[in-house]
C-alpha cells in the first residue's frame, strides 16, 4: 500500500482494494463483452441495438474508472490491464459466434445482471469492512448497471 492520509485503517483499505480490483477486472471484461456485441449484432433493429450496446459499453468504461480511482485513492494499485482482467474476471465468457440481435440482447442482459448482482454483494462486503465510501461507489455502479439492464431488456417484446 502507498502512504496516504486516508483515515481508514490499512487493513480496511487493503481489503477494499482487493474487492475493488476484483470488480475492476470484471468491469473491464464487461466493457469488452459489450463492444463484442456492438461490433457483431445483426437484425432488423440493427442500428438501435448497435448504438445501445455502444452507449452501455461507455457506461461500463466509466465504472472501471470509478473503481480504479477508488483503489488508487485508498493507497492501493489499480490492477487494470487486459491481461489481469482476462485472468481475474468472474464473468462468464461472451459467446463469440452469435450475430442475431435477440441472442446478443439475452447475452448482454445476462452479463449485466451478473455484474449488477456482484456490485450489490460488494456493497454489503464494503459495509461489513466499515468502508462506507466504497459501499457508496458500488451503490452508484449497481444503480447504473440496473438502468443499463432496463434499457437492454426493453428491446425484447413482451410476451
Secondary structure, 3 states (H helix, E strand, C coil): CCCCCCCCCHHHHHHHHHHHHHHHHHHHHHHHHHHHHHHHCECCCHHHHHHHHHHHHHHHHHHHHHHHHHHHHCCCCCCCCHHHHHHHCCCCCCCCCCCEHHHHHHHHHHHHHHHHHHHHHHHHHHHHHCCHHHHHHHHHHHHHHHHHHHHHHCCCCCC
